[in-house]
Amino acid sequence: MQALAIDLGGSHATCAIVDERSILASEIVTTDGTIGLRPVLPEIVRAFHRLLEQTHLKASDCLGIGFSFCGLVDSRTSEIVSTNQKYDDARGLDLKTWAKSELGVRLRLENDARMALLGERYAGAGRGFDDIVMTTLGTGIGGAAMISGKLLRGKHAQAGCLGGHIPVLFGGRQCTCGAIGCAEAEASGWSLPLIAREWPGFVQSRLAQEKAVNFESLFRLAKAQDPVALALRDRCLQVWATATVGLIHAYDPEIVIFGGGVMESADAILPHIQSYVEKHAWTPWGKVKVRAAELGNSAGIFGAIPLLSEEA
Ligand SMILES: [Zn+2]
């Protein structure tokens, strides 16, 4: 069984052909020079033709296209519901008709955090589990939840997606979503530099001398015992652990999977969250597992087959 897969992020689209075990071929289509999705679509079609040629497959050999999109989508209709300054022209775009006319295949669209969960369950850290919460720590905090083997979607396609917007701090920072004190406003790629700049002693810290205040520099300098980096890192861990207890109480998972580039420092993150969860989550049935994602940037690509195989 094979599928065509598109994983569209902020700066590029990964186009790939996957089967149950591996990525058979892939190509990156850059979207850096455009703010729209429409100009990128012909490039994606050309990339798929090259990939099919490389793998000696026809599009009709594939289940269809599983499309992972970095915004809110309605997977029932495969429509893009909400974008955030990038690909704003994608709303109202009929991608199903585009896939049919350009490649002769069906298409299903899903939000990138949900696709990452589907992928990790299919081929990564979530194998064998039906009740999963996945949190992706990056510029923002992505979320997705699966209950009894079904992705949680909800009436407005938002259910389970807003894990990063669970408020963790009453009277905290203003978030981009409109709420206050969200996990994302308190510990994410975009909020970290803002928080660091206001931190007592920041100007004298080694962190202030870095080119960029991000999770990479934060975790590196915390490991080197820079006091400001240590304090900020521990604050991030506390925010993520608090949000995780909220997510466990909301969705009743067996396992919580953490993804995102910061998981290169999983050793500094997961034990803290695991012990906080064991102490503070109300789970009389046993212990929720806290694990790192296994598929890295490929998780969304591996979501294509399970998405296309879902029962309507
Ligand atoms: Zn928010």
Boltz pocket constraint, residues with backbone or C-beta under 6 A from the ligand:
constraints:
  - pocket:
      binder: B
      contacts: [[A, 164], [A, 165], [A, 166], [A, 175], [A, 176], [A, 177], [A, 178], [A, 179], [A, 180], [A, 182], [A, 184], [A, 185]]
      max_distance: 6.0
